[in-house]
Amino acid sequence: MTNDILGRAIFAYKNDPRCPPIAVFVDGRRDADLLPESFFRSFRQMPLIERRALKLCHGKILDIGSGAGAHALYLQNKNLDVTAVEISRLACKVLKKRGVLKVLCRDIFKIKKLRFDSIILLMNGLGIQGNVQGTLQLLRHLRNLLAPDGQILADSADIDHLFYPRGRRSPRSADFREVVFKLKFRSQASSPFQWIYFRYSFFKKLSKRAGLQCELVQSTKRSGYLVRLTRE
């Protein structure tokens, strides 16, 4: 996304917690604001799915899209070896200021030679590529970054809860849902960018195509689900 809206908001909040929220638009309609403070939350403030994922982490860990380092700092404070990867240069500055010891400011696809025991993609991290083919490409890449007995821990929101409220379920053919986001912070706005949400049964099949075994770890009505991926 252009203008690095999330990075700007994270950097602004680090310097002044009174900064305004991030305006969120989904498919052209105004959605609930995103509070910059959510990137700085403590372990107790995190949703159940995120706490479960962090508890399952072990060994050498890669935190993808680390933001302000809420997950990385928790793991680091548990004396675990964690590397935060973040494409936003402003967010990377905040990560370093907050004390994250290992920060890689680059696209995840630029990381090739390192290997990790645990890779985390949280806060609806499964949708980051925006479409099915991009997600498949990402899964195959992450598989190559896994140590022999490594794991990927990632989450997605339930499409029935997000898009079919009041007890109406989505059609069985709706295996995923692509949406277009746009963010605004102060006078800056991002270009529209795509995100994808998966029905678990479909994502499990997609994982198999990437050479990964998919296990459902946690599921909640409001927060979606957490998966654990390992090499087949």
QUIRA-V215312 format. One line per field, one symbol per residue. phi: phi as a letter, one per 30 degrees, with the letter a starting at -180 (. if undefined). psi: psi as a letter, one per 20 degrees, with the letter a starting at -180 (. if undefined). A space follows every 10 residues. Layout:
# QUIRA-V215312
phi=???
psi=???
This chain:
# QUIRA-V215312
phi=.dihdddddd ddddcadddd dcdcbchicd cddcdedddc ddeddddedd dddddddaid cccdidicje dddedddcic dbcccadddd ddddedddjd dcbccadedd cbcdbbdbbc bcihddcddi addddddddd ddedcddecd bccbbbdddd ddcbdhiddd dddddabcbc cbcbbhccbd debcbbbcde eddddddddd ibccbdcbbb dccibccbcb dd
psi=qrilgggggg gghhhnijqr rppppokiqp aqqophihij qrghiqqggg hgghhiqrbp qpoplicjkg gghgghijkq oppppphphg hhggghhijp hoponrqhii ohiqqqhppp nrlkhhjhii rghhgggggh ghhiiprgkr qporrqqphg hgimrkipqq qhinirppqp qpqpocjqqr qqqqqqpqpg hghghhhhhj kqpppogqpq ghicqpqppr p.
